[in-house]
Amino acid sequence: MRAMVKVPVPEKPSEALRSAIERTFEATASSTAGTRERAVELLDEVAKRGRDVRDQLGKIESSVRGRRKG
């Protein structure tokens, strides 16, 4: 039979959970900041393209309406 390795157990399970969550946040904090910045950049690009499309559609609409009158 194999001997089991004993892992030290904190006094309270809630402390162990809190510690694990804190370690996870610390380990991913720097990568999260980069991801957030990239997401903001992508959203800005989507918004810019949306404005460009709206402007183009406005020009097309004006052109079509102008042809109807003339």
C-alpha positions in Angstrom: 0.0 0.0 0.0 1.3 3.5 -0.9 1.9 6.0 1.8 -0.3 9.1 1.5 1.3 12.5 1.5 -0.1 14.8 4.1 -0.9 18.3 3.0 -1.0 20.9 5.7 -4.6 22.1 6.2 -5.3 25.7 7.3 -7.3 26.1 10.5 -10.5 27.1 8.6 -11.7 26.0 5.2 -12.9 29.6 4.5 -9.3 30.8 5.0 -8.0 28.2 2.5 -10.6 29.3 -0.1 -9.7 32.9 0.4 -6.0 32.2 0.1 -6.6 30.2 -3.1 -8.7 33.0 -4.6 -6.1 35.6 -3.7 -3.3 33.5 -5.3 -5.4 33.1 -8.5 -6.0 36.8 -8.7 -2.4 37.6 -8.1 -1.2 35.1 -10.8 -3.6 36.4 -13.4 -3.6 40.2 -12.6 -0.9 41.1 -15.2 -2.4 39.1 -18.0 -5.9 40.4 -17.2 -4.7 44.0 -17.6 -3.4 43.3 -21.0 -6.6 41.5 -22.0 -8.7 44.4 -20.7 -6.6 46.9 -22.8 -7.0 44.8 -25.9 -10.7 44.5 -25.3 -11.0 48.3 -25.0 -9.0 48.7 -28.3 -11.3 46.2 -30.1 -14.4 48.0 -28.8 -13.0 51.3 -30.0 -12.3 49.9 -33.4 -15.9 48.4 -33.7 -17.4 51.8 -32.6 -15.2 53.6 -35.2 -16.3 51.2 -38.0 -19.9 51.6 -36.9 -19.7 55.4 -37.2 -18.0 55.0 -40.6 -20.8 52.8 -41.9 -23.4 55.2 -40.5 -21.8 58.1 -42.3 -21.6 56.2 -45.6 -25.3 55.1 -45.3 -26.2 58.8 -44.6 -24.4 59.8 -47.8 -26.1 57.1 -49.8 -29.5 58.1 -48.4 -28.9 61.8 -49.3 -27.9 60.8 -52.8 -31.0 58.6 -53.3 -33.3 61.2 -51.9 -31.7 63.8 -54.1 -32.3 61.7 -57.2 -36.0 61.2 -56.3 -36.6 65.0 -56.2 -34.8 65.6 -59.5 
